[in-house]
Amino acid sequence: MHPSVRYRTFSAYLKKRFGGPTRKLSLNAGFSCPNRDGKLSDQGCIFCEPSAFSPFGGPQAPPLIQQLRQGIEQGKSRGVRNFIAYFQAYTNTYAPVARLKDIYDTIWAFPEIKGLAIGTRPDCVDQEILDLIAGYSKNYEVWMEYGLQSVHDETLVRINRGHGSEAFLHAVTMTRKYPELKICAHVILGLPGESEVLEKETAGIVASLRLEGVKLHPLHVVTNTSLARDYYEGRYQPLERSEYVNRVVRFLERLWPETIIQRLTAECPEQMLVAPDWLRDKSAVLREIQDTLEREDTWQGRYVKL
């Protein structure tokens, strides 16, 4: 990695891959989640409020075709010509294969779409589903985005995740049978009970898997969640910005150097964010991460033995 490039950014990867700026279109295809519909629980993860995590995250999302058309039109007005359809809200493999195909096939109507990204739980994929998804790789770059959050089962129980780390490892093993599929792991820093040491252990496990992508973001408190109740009652305190930045840097140092960093912070609708307040300034967080990497003369993969 060149000294001026402290970590592999997704924007640079997409520009090289598709020859210009590329935008992910966050979509709500009307899926549910086994951790919200009663199959595993009806509570969901302690931090989860779907309407806070995508433009169409609420229950009254417009038709999928309309979401795609609107997102593409907005992107084109800003000079973007290439798009990735990102099925984000809820669990986007949690349905019979026939229904999944009908939903994913919606993207065929839009030649501007160059990629397909599917966000899901690692306990909600099987070979039949992966067979279906792998078929799209003939025409699109395809990403499977698995919610890991932490490799520590005690933490996963604490946040009511509804699966253990073994489910993630199993999903990665299954997906690796399809070399045309890329894998991105979602990891949250600042989870209740998680120290920097534990987060470094998560980074080490993720690095050992040599995944194509990783998303990091701070645990933030949004309305209508059990985490919000814990926050108001003094049982949870979010990381300060400087502490979060430090943990990101320590995580990056232990991550496989070829992994693409798709995200380093989070966004939340203004009216739904409870804490921390610093989350409102995304650019400041990213600048501080870059400044810290430069000041400490460190980089992604620094402590990984190649």
C-alpha positions as semicolon CSV with decimal commas, in nm:
position;residue;x (nm);y (nm);z (nm)
1;M;0,000;0,000;0,000
2;H;0,139;0,341;-0,101
3;P;0,225;0,559;0,202
4;S;-0,031;0,821;0,094
5;V;-0,309;0,560;0,088
6;R;-0,381;0,469;0,447
7;Y;-0,672;0,236;0,373
8;R;-0,851;0,097;0,067
9;T;-1,154;0,314;0,003
10;F;-1,468;0,184;-0,165
11;S;-1,503;0,498;-0,377
12;A;-1,159;0,448;-0,532
13;Y;-1,232;0,081;-0,595
14;L;-1,564;0,160;-0,766
15;K;-1,414;0,435;-0,980
16;K;-1,146;0,197;-1,105
17;R;-1,386;-0,095;-1,144
18;F;-1,657;0,089;-1,338
19;G;-1,464;0,377;-1,489
20;G;-1,633;0,656;-1,295
21;P;-1,831;0,751;-0,985
22;T;-2,069;0,476;-0,875
23;R;-2,352;0,506;-0,624
24;K;-2,518;0,241;-0,410
25;L;-2,896;0,270;-0,410
26;S;-3,032;0,169;-0,068
27;L;-3,354;-0,026;-0,117
28;N;-3,642;-0,161;0,089
29;A;-3,793;-0,461;-0,089
30;G;-4,047;-0,537;0,182
31;F;-3,864;-0,818;0,358
32;S;-3,901;-0,903;0,724
33;C;-3,648;-1,040;0,974
34;P;-3,658;-1,360;1,183
35;N;-3,539;-1,156;1,479
36;R;-3,841;-0,927;1,453
37;D;-4,126;-1,144;1,327
38;G;-4,125;-1,392;1,615
39;K;-3,926;-1,676;1,460
40;L;-3,628;-1,593;1,681
41;S;-3,777;-1,303;1,875
42;D;-4,008;-1,007;1,822
43;Q;-3,764;-0,757;1,969
44;G;-3,490;-0,734;1,709
45;C;-3,134;-0,633;1,786
46;I;-3,114;-0,374;2,061
47;F;-3,000;-0,103;1,818
48;C;-3,231;-0,181;1,527
49;E;-3,490;0,060;1,393
50;P;-3,504;-0,007;1,016
51;S;-3,644;0,333;0,922
52;A;-3,321;0,487;1,052
53;F;-3,090;0,291;0,826
54;S;-3,201;0,369;0,471
55;P;-3,406;0,630;0,285
56;F;-3,687;0,381;0,239
57;G;-3,643;0,192;0,566
58;G;-3,992;0,246;0,702
59;P;-4,294;0,021;0,657
60;Q;-4,451;0,246;0,390
61;A;-4,175;0,221;0,131
62;P;-4,278;0,295;-0,228
63;P;-4,269;0,015;-0,488
64;L;-3,921;-0,116;-0,559
65;I;-3,929;-0,003;-0,920
66;Q;-4,005;0,349;-0,802
67;Q;-3,720;0,343;-0,551
68;L;-3,479;0,239;-0,824
69;R;-3,603;0,495;-1,073
70;Q;-3,591;0,776;-0,817
71;G;-3,241;0,685;-0,699
72;I;-3,104;0,664;-1,051
73;E;-3,260;0,996;-1,151
74;Q;-3,114;1,167;-0,844
75;G;-2,772;1,017;-0,912
76;K;-2,774;1,120;-1,276
77;S;-2,859;1,477;-1,176
78;R;-2,527;1,474;-0,985
79;G;-2,326;1,325;-1,267
80;V;-2,335;0,961;-1,155
81;R;-2,385;0,706;-1,433
82;N;-2,323;0,372;-1,263
83;F;-2,523;0,223;-0,977
84;I;-2,530;-0,073;-0,741
85;A;-2,869;-0,198;-0,627
86;Y;-2,829;-0,244;-0,251
87;F;-3,104;-0,444;-0,085
88;Q;-3,051;-0,303;0,262
89;A;-3,359;-0,287;0,482
90;Y;-3,433;-0,589;0,701
91;T;-3,306;-0,936;0,596
92;N;-3,287;-0,957;0,219
93;T;-3,266;-1,335;0,179
94;Y;-3,549;-1,410;0,421
95;A;-3,807;-1,542;0,175
96;P;-3,866;-1,840;-0,056
97;V;-3,627;-1,854;-0,350
98;A;-3,904;-1,787;-0,603
99;R;-3,994;-1,462;-0,431
100;L;-3,627;-1,363;-0,401
101;K;-3,587;-1,410;-0,775
102;D;-3,892;-1,194;-0,852
103;I;-3,752;-0,918;-0,631
104;Y;-3,392;-0,927;-0,751
105;D;-3,505;-0,949;-1,115
106;T;-3,640;-0,594;-1,084
107;I;-3,290;-0,462;-1,153
108;W;-3,294;-0,602;-1,510
109;A;-3,508;-0,304;-1,615
110;F;-3,226;-0,058;-1,544
111;P;-2,912;-0,080;-1,762
112;E;-2,745;0,179;-1,537
113;I;-2,720;-0,083;-1,260
114;K;-2,381;-0,252;-1,267
115;G;-2,382;-0,429;-0,934
116;L;-2,602;-0,609;-0,685
117;A;-2,543;-0,599;-0,307
118;I;-2,757;-0,802;-0,068
119;G;-2,756;-0,727;0,303
120;T;-2,861;-1,018;0,519
121;R;-2,809;-1,218;0,834
122;P;-2,555;-1,501;0,814
123;D;-2,816;-1,744;0,947
124;C;-3,049;-1,669;0,654
125;V;-2,858;-1,813;0,359
126;D;-2,829;-2,164;0,220
127;Q;-2,699;-2,328;-0,095
128;E;-3,024;-2,281;-0,286
129;I;-3,026;-1,908;-0,214
130;L;-2,658;-1,870;-0,301
131;D;-2,712;-2,063;-0,625
132;L;-2,976;-1,807;-0,721
133;I;-2,765;-1,507;-0,626
134;A;-2,452;-1,639;-0,797
135;G;-2,645;-1,648;-1,123
136;Y;-2,658;-1,267;-1,128
137;S;-2,278;-1,248;-1,139
138;K;-2,291;-1,318;-1,513
139;N;-2,418;-0,963;-1,559
140;Y;-2,339;-0,781;-1,234
141;E;-2,074;-0,752;-0,968
142;V;-2,240;-0,921;-0,671
143;W;-2,173;-0,859;-0,302
144;M;-2,306;-1,057;-0,008
145;E;-2,313;-0,831;0,297
146;Y;-2,332;-1,026;0,621
147;G;-2,407;-0,870;0,958
148;L;-2,135;-0,997;1,191
149;Q;-2,113;-0,705;1,440
150;S;-1,872;-0,898;1,669
151;V;-1,702;-1,239;1,684
152;H;-1,779;-1,263;2,055
153;D;-2,086;-1,468;2,133
154;E;-2,133;-1,302;2,472
155;T;-2,171;-0,971;2,292
156;L;-2,409;-1,117;2,034
157;V;-2,630;-1,244;2,316
158;R;-2,610;-0,907;2,489
159;I;-2,736;-0,725;2,179
160;N;-3,005;-0,988;2,112
161;R;-2,854;-1,075;1,777
162;G;-3,019;-1,416;1,761
163;H;-2,718;-1,602;1,620
164;G;-2,361;-1,673;1,720
165;S;-2,031;-1,613;1,545
166;E;-2,035;-1,969;1,409
167;A;-2,329;-1,871;1,183
168;F;-2,114;-1,602;1,024
169;L;-1,819;-1,837;0,972
170;H;-2,050;-2,096;0,819
171;A;-2,203;-1,838;0,583
172;V;-1,856;-1,731;0,469
173;T;-1,757;-2,095;0,409
174;M;-2,070;-2,156;0,201
175;T;-2,024;-1,836;0,004
176;R;-1,661;-1,915;-0,074
177;K;-1,787;-2,204;-0,286
178;Y;-1,896;-1,930;-0,528
179;P;-1,576;-1,740;-0,615
180;E;-1,780;-1,498;-0,826
181;L;-1,944;-1,363;-0,509
182;K;-1,772;-1,097;-0,297
183;I;-1,822;-1,086;0,080
184;C;-1,853;-0,780;0,302
185;A;-1,876;-0,806;0,681
186;H;-2,059;-0,548;0,891
187;V;-1,890;-0,472;1,224
188;I;-2,009;-0,233;1,496
189;L;-1,762;-0,067;1,732
190;G;-1,867;0,041;2,080
191;L;-2,110;-0,242;2,151
192;P;-2,210;-0,287;2,518
193;G;-1,937;-0,467;2,706
194;E;-1,695;-0,458;2,412
195;S;-1,347;-0,326;2,487
196;E;-1,084;-0,222;2,235
197;V;-0,911;-0,553;2,302
198;L;-1,223;-0,749;2,204
199;E;-1,265;-0,539;1,890
200;K;-0,905;-0,613;1,792
201;E;-0,988;-0,983;1,823
202;T;-1,280;-0,934;1,584
203;A;-1,044;-0,757;1,343
204;G;-0,803;-1,050;1,363
205;I;-1,070;-1,306;1,278
206;V;-1,202;-1,092;0,993
207;A;-0,847;-1,045;0,862
208;S;-0,786;-1,419;0,865
209;L;-1,085;-1,466;0,631
210;R;-0,940;-1,221;0,375
211;L;-1,281;-1,080;0,292
212;E;-1,330;-0,848;-0,002
213;G;-1,504;-0,582;0,205
214;V;-1,577;-0,453;0,556
215;K;-1,815;-0,192;0,689
216;L;-1,741;-0,030;1,026
217;H;-1,965;0,205;1,214
218;P;-2,016;0,323;1,570
219;L;-2,303;0,195;1,777
220;H;-2,541;0,488;1,784
221;V;-2,870;0,530;1,964
222;V;-3,187;0,582;1,764
223;T;-3,545;0,628;1,874
224;N;-3,780;0,335;1,936
225;T;-3,509;0,088;2,034
226;S;-3,423;-0,094;2,354
227;L;-3,079;0,067;2,331
228;A;-3,250;0,406;2,356
229;R;-3,417;0,295;2,678
230;D;-3,081;0,181;2,813
231;Y;-2,929;0,516;2,719
232;Y;-3,200;0,722;2,886
233;E;-3,180;0,505;3,198
234;G;-2,799;0,537;3,216
235;R;-2,710;0,179;3,124
236;Y;-2,534;0,265;2,798
237;Q;-2,302;0,546;2,699
238;P;-2,186;0,583;2,337
239;L;-1,820;0,625;2,252
240;E;-1,681;0,976;2,230
241;R;-1,567;1,069;1,881
242;S;-1,196;1,058;1,966
243;E;-1,238;0,713;2,122
244;Y;-1,426;0,586;1,819
245;V;-1,158;0,721;1,585
246;N;-0,890;0,546;1,788
247;R;-1,077;0,217;1,773
248;V;-1,122;0,246;1,396
249;V;-0,749;0,300;1,353
250;R;-0,663;0,004;1,576
251;F;-0,911;-0,212;1,380
252;L;-0,771;-0,107;1,043
253;E;-0,417;-0,187;1,153
254;R;-0,520;-0,549;1,206
255;L;-0,733;-0,590;0,896
256;W;-0,624;-0,770;0,579
257;P;-0,460;-0,498;0,363
258;E;-0,653;-0,590;0,046
259;T;-0,997;-0,567;0,208
260;I;-1,201;-0,277;0,072
261;I;-1,335;-0,044;0,340
262;Q;-1,691;0,027;0,238
263;R;-1,779;0,241;0,540
264;L;-1,609;0,397;0,844
265;T;-1,896;0,578;1,011
266;A;-2,275;0,587;1,003
267;E;-2,561;0,814;0,910
268;C;-2,900;0,856;1,073
269;P;-3,203;1,075;1,002
270;E;-3,175;1,391;1,211
271;Q;-3,507;1,337;1,385
272;M;-3,424;0,980;1,488
273;L;-3,073;1,021;1,628
274;V;-3,059;1,020;2,009
275;A;-2,680;0,997;2,056
276;P;-2,395;1,058;2,001
277;D;-2,430;1,407;1,865
278;W;-2,096;1,392;1,680
279;L;-2,247;1,141;1,437
280;R;-2,418;1,434;1,263
281;D;-2,089;1,547;1,107
282;K;-1,977;1,254;0,893
283;S;-1,704;1,444;0,711
284;A;-1,542;1,551;1,040
285;V;-1,525;1,189;1,157
286;L;-1,363;1,077;0,833
287;R;-1,114;1,365;0,844
288;E;-1,014;1,278;1,199
289;I;-0,961;0,913;1,105
290;Q;-0,739;1,015;0,812
291;D;-0,553;1,272;1,024
292;T;-0,489;1,013;1,295
293;L;-0,357;0,759;1,046
294;E;-0,121;1,020;0,905
295;R;-0,010;1,158;1,242
296;E;0,069;0,809;1,373
297;D;0,213;0,704;1,036
298;T;0,004;0,389;1,036
299;W;-0,215;0,211;0,783
300;Q;-0,455;-0,072;0,710
301;G;-0,290;-0,409;0,759
302;R;0,011;-0,276;0,949
303;Y;0,015;-0,566;1,194
304;V;-0,096;-0,840;0,953
305;K;0,170;-1,097;0,867
306;L;0,162;-1,147;0,491
